Amino acid sequence: MKNYKFTIHGNAYDVTIKSIEDNTIDLEINGSEYKVEVEKAIQPVKTPKLVREKAVPATDSTPSESTGTKAQTKAGTGLVKSPLPATILEILVHPGDIVKVGQKLMVLEAMKMENSIESDREGKIIAVKVRPGQTVMEGDILTEIGD
């Protein structure tokens, strides 16, 4: 309910809008109830919807000897970093495991939501830099993926 105070030609009016449906408004003016029809239908205000893109961890690559060919730019070590501050819930890979693009590496919890961290490159897990229960900040290194 919305309350308003109007003064028209020196007369004070206390107006309470009780409900709005289509083009009909139920209101109370100085204790008396009225139904008012408006010519144009009143459109309710819509709350905007938040749409987020899927979070993908950034992998920094340090290529070993780049000769300009596309195949060799993936060579070297890639660092999988945390996309947001979170707590490590579960680690699904171990050093020596072979991973493929899109394979789930670990699960983080941030703001009571679980977030899966997936590999964005193929290779072998060289090192896992975190442990379950550890808190990480955005940009902290989670794993190293090599050739």
Secondary structure, DSSP 4 states (H G I P E B T S, - for coil): -EEEEEEETTEEEEEEEEEEETTEEEEEETTEEEEEE-SSPPPPPPPPPP--PPP---EEEE-SS--S-GGGGG-SEEEEE-SSSEEEEEE---TT-EE-TT-EEEEEEETTEEEEEE-SS-EEEEEE---TT-EE-TT-EEEEEE-
